[in-house]
Amino acid sequence: MWKWLFQKVIKVRERVAVDLGEGDMEKPFLEHLEDLRTMIVRMAITLCVTVVGTFFWAKDLIALVRYPLHLAQLENKIILTPIAPTDAFMVQVNVSMMAGIILSFPLLLYFLLQFILPGLRATEKKIIFPALAVGVGLFLTGVGFAFFLVSPGTLIFFYECIKDINPGVKDTQVFQWSVILYVKFITQFVLIFGACFETPVVVMALVKMGILSYKVMKTTRSYAIVAIAIVAAVVTPTQDALTLGLLAVPMYALYEICIWLAWWMEKKDRAANPEYYKGLDEDEKAMAAEPAAWDNEEYNPWSTASEDDDEEEVTPRKPVSPTVSTDTAAPEPADEPKPETPPADEHGSDAKPDSEKTPDDHTREDEKKNTD
């Protein structure tokens, strides 16, 4: 799968690469790998710098992570306590990583787009920054949606579950939650929703690669709904239907927006390359006009015969009766004609044709003639 996806990315890079003087020049495969390595190194360095930089403000970040408890009005009913000796340090590391990813996301997305779309012209560079702004805006929208709306509602749901299994619990009773588990829960929610809100960016990239199109997306809505529901059920850290719906519904709404964006992109490409799309339409019509093999009433999906064999009429062979052996003796084979021997000459020697005679034979014949 990864090899196939990387090959698709390479084709896109070669298609959008700028002309290098004398026409388009395709890069060798190793140069594509070198560009991939450069992108990964840049991303790793950027993440390390931002994570280390935000670690000095870990105390303020922890207070920020507690804010969903305040929104859910559970700040006085839940106490976050460390359980293991390393919990306090790991909490600081987790909140620093979350803050580092959020702060460095614009650069990470820029490095990714720079790898997929290399050598952009001056007119094309004006498009990448609006696209980058849209991607960052979608990511921050998902982060804010998860932090301010989804997380407080989910915390209230789990708190009510505790009261359901303990009927004698009073509203004034305080519960203790593990601080490391709470921080992991909030960070996972925030990052997962932010990543899932990047669906339009991913879909548009697939459309640009030629993997998806407006027609494919339009005719596969039902499959997209099932796929989005499965993804939402897998990536969400909880198993409740409320959280699944809060993630799946926005993702499907973004998918519908992507369908219209794909239609707009295809319309723009058709206007720029009418001959190319005319050939595609003619090929599509030709394929639609040809009846499929399974439309034939005599089609047998289990047959292994080729089409040429089906066209030829095969006449059935008559069964051959087996030979029955008898006690009578088999007739003797007829005598084969024996090869005729060349006639002998007067002196009893075998005559040979002139072409087969050797010089010695000619000498002997001359001697015999002289003696005669």
N, C-alpha and C positions, 0 to 999 in steps of 0.2 A: 504493500500500500504506500509506504513512504517513498519507495523508489519511483512508483508511478506518479505520485504527486510532485516529486522533485523534477521529474522529466517534464511534466506539464509547466512547472514554473520556468524551467530552462527555455521551453518553446516560447513562453510569453516574453521572457527577457530578450530573446533573439528577435521577436517580432516588433517590439517597441524600441529596440536599440537604434541609436541615431546612425546615419550614414557616416562612415569613417573615410572621407575622401573619395575613393573610387568605388562607390557602391557599398552595399551591406557586407559586412565581414562577420561571420559566425565565430564565436569564441570556442576554443577547445573545452572539453568537459572538465579538465583540471582547473581551468581558470574560473569556471562556475563554482567549483568546490572552494577555491580560494576566496571568492567573493562571499560565499556562505560562511566560511571561517571568520572572515573579517566582520561580518554582521554579528555573529555570535559573540565574538570578543568585545565588540563595542557595547552590546547589550549587557554582558556580564560586568564590564567596568562601570557602566552607568548605574546598574543596580547596586553594586558594592559601594559606590560613592554615596548614593542617596540613602542606603540603609545605615551606613556608618554615620552619616550626617544627622539623620533623624534619631539615632540612638541617644543623643544628648538631650533630647526633649521627650524621652520615654515617659517621664512622670506626667507631663501634660497630655500625652497621647492616651495614657491609661485612663485619665479622668474623662477624656473624650469618648473612649470606648464604653464607659459606664453610662453615657448619656441615654441610650435606649431604655435603661431601667427607669430613668427619670421620666421619659415620655410615657412609659407604661404604668407609671405611678406605683412602681415596685421598689423604689430606692430604699424605703424604710422597712420593707418586708423581706428583702434578700441581702445577705451578707456574703461578699466574695472573700473567701479565705484560701490561702495556699495550703496544700496538703503535703507535697513532697518538698524536700529542701531546695530543689532546683526550680520550683514553680515561679518564684518571684523573678528570677533572671530570665526564664523562658518567656514569661509574659512580656518583659521589655523587648526581647528579641522579636516576638511575634508582632507586636504593635509597630515596631520599627520597620519590619519587612513590609507590613501592609501599607504604611505611610510611604515607604520608599518606592513601592510598585505604583502607587497612585500618583506620586509626584513625578516619577520618571516615565510615566506612560506615554506622554507626547513624544519623547525622544525614542522610546522603544518602537512606537508605531512608525516614526519617521525612518528609522533604520530598516524596518521591515519593508516599507514601501520603496525605499531606495534600492533594496536588493531585488524586489520583484520588477520594478520599473526603472531600469538603469538608463543613463544617457539621455535624459529628457531634454527636449529642445526648450528654447526660451518661452515659446507659447504654451508648452505643456507644463512647465514649471509653475505657471500661474494657476494650474488646476490642482496640483498636488497639495498646496497649502489649504485651500478650502476643504478638500477631502480629508486632510489631516485634522482640521478643526471639527469636521462632522464626526470623525471617529473618536476624538477626545471628548467631544460633547456627549456622545452616546454613552461612553464609558462612565463619565461623571454622573450622567442621568441615572444609569443603573446603580451606581454606588449610593447616590442620594436616595433613590427609591427604596433600596434595601435597608439603608441605615435609619431613615426617618419614618418609614411606613411598615415595611415587612417585619423588621426585627422587633419593634415594640408589640405588634400584634401576636407574633409567634411566642414571645416571652409571656404574655398574658395567657395564651392558650396553654402553655406548659404549667404555669402556676395554677390555673384552674384544674388541670389534671391531678396535681398534687392534692388539692382540696377534695377532689372526687374520691380518691382512694383513701383519704383520711377524713371521714365525716366529722370527727370531733375537733378538727382544726378551727381555731378562731382567727378572725381577720387581723388580730394584733400579734399573732405568733410570727416569729422570724425564722426563716430557713437559711441554711448555709449551702452555698454552691461553690464548687471548685473554681477558683479564679482562672486557672489555665484552660479549663474546659470552656468556660464562658468566653474568654478572649478568642479561642479557636473558633467557637460557634459564630461570633460576630464577624471575625475576619473572613471566614469562609463565606458567609452570607454576602458580605460586601463585595468580595472579589468575584464570586460566581455570578452575581447579578450584573456586575460591571462587564464581565467577559461575555455573558449571554446577550447583553444589549449591543454587542458588536456584530450581531447577526447581519445587518445590512452591509457592513464592510466586507465580511466573508463572502456573502452571496454575490456582491458586485465584483469581487475578485474572481469568483468562479465564472461569472458571466463574461468577464474580460478574457479569461483563459479559454472560453469556448466550451466549458463543461456544462454550463446551464444556459438556458435561453428563455425568452419570454413565453414561447409556446410550451416548453417543457414545464416551466413553473406554473403556468396557468392550468394545464391539464393534470397536474399532480398535486392539487391542493389537499385532497383527502390523505394522500401518503405523507404530505408535509405535516399535517395535523398530528398524525400518529407518531412521526419522528420527533416532533417538538415535544409531545407529551412524554415520550420515552426519555429524551435528553433531560427534560425538567425533573422527571422522577429520579434519574440517576445522579445528577449533579447537586441537587438540593441536600443539605445536611440533615434534614428531617424527613419523615415519611408521611406527614399529614397532608390531606388533600388541599387544605387552605394554602399552604406554602407552594405546593405544586401549581395550583391555579394562578397564584400571584406571579409566578414566573412564566408559565406557559402562555397565558393570555397576552402579555406584552410582546413576547417573542413572536406569536402568530400575527399580531398587528404589525410588527416590523417586517414580517415576511410578506404581508400584503403590500406594504409600501415598496418592498424590493421588486415585486412583480411590475408595478407601474414604472419604477426606475429602469428595469430591464427593457420595458416597452419603449421608453424614451431613448435609451441608449441604442437600441436596435433601429429605431426610426432615424436617429442621427447618423448611424453608420450606413444605412441604406441610401440616405441622401448623398453621403460622401463617396460610396462605392456602389453605384447602381448596377454595374456589369457583374460584379462578384455575386451580389444577392440575386440577380436575374438567373445566373447559372444554378444557384442553389435552389431557387424556386422551380426551375425546369426539371432538375433532378428529382425533387420531391414529388412533382406531379407525375413524372415517369414511373417512379416507384409505386405511387398510389394507383396508377392505371394498371399495373401488372398484378394479376390475381396471385394471392399468396398460395403457397403449396397446400396449406391446410384447408383452403376453401374448396379444394377438389373433393368430390364425393368419394373417389376411389383412393384418396390419400391414406397411406398406412404409415403412421409414425414409427412403427417397429420394424419397417422394412429396411434392409441394408443394401438394396439394389440401387444402382445409379440411375440417373435420368436416361442415359443412352440405352440402358438395358430395358427400361420401361417402354421406349419407343419401338424397339425391335419386337416383332412378333415371334414368339418362341413356340415352335411346333412340338407337341408332346411326342416323345419317343415310344415306340411299341415295345412292350416287354419281350425280352428274348427268353425263350424257353431253355432251361438248363439242359446240357447234354447228359444223356444217360449212358453209362458204360455197360457194355454187354460182354458175354463170355466169348463171343466169336472173335477170331483173330483179326486184327486190323489189316487192311490190304497193304501189300508192300508198295513202297513208293516206286514210281516209274523210273527206269534207268535214265539218268541224265546223259545228254549227248556229250561224248568225249571230244575234247579239242583235237582238231585235226593237226597231225604232225606235218611239218613241211616235207615235201618230196625230196628223197635222196638223189644225189647225182649218180652218174654212171659208176664212179669209183667208190660208192657207198658212203661218201661223206655227206653230211647234211648240208643242204643249200641254204645260204643266208642271203638276205637282201643286201644290195650294195651299200645301203646306209649303215648296216651293222658290221660290215667287213672291216677288218683292221689291215694295216699295211702288210703284216705277215701273211694274211690270207691272200692278198693280191699277189704277193711274191710266189706263194706256193702254186697258185693257179697258173702263173706265167711259166713256172718250171714244168708243170704237167703238160701244158700245151706244147712246149719245146720238145719234150720227150716223145709225145705222140707224133 
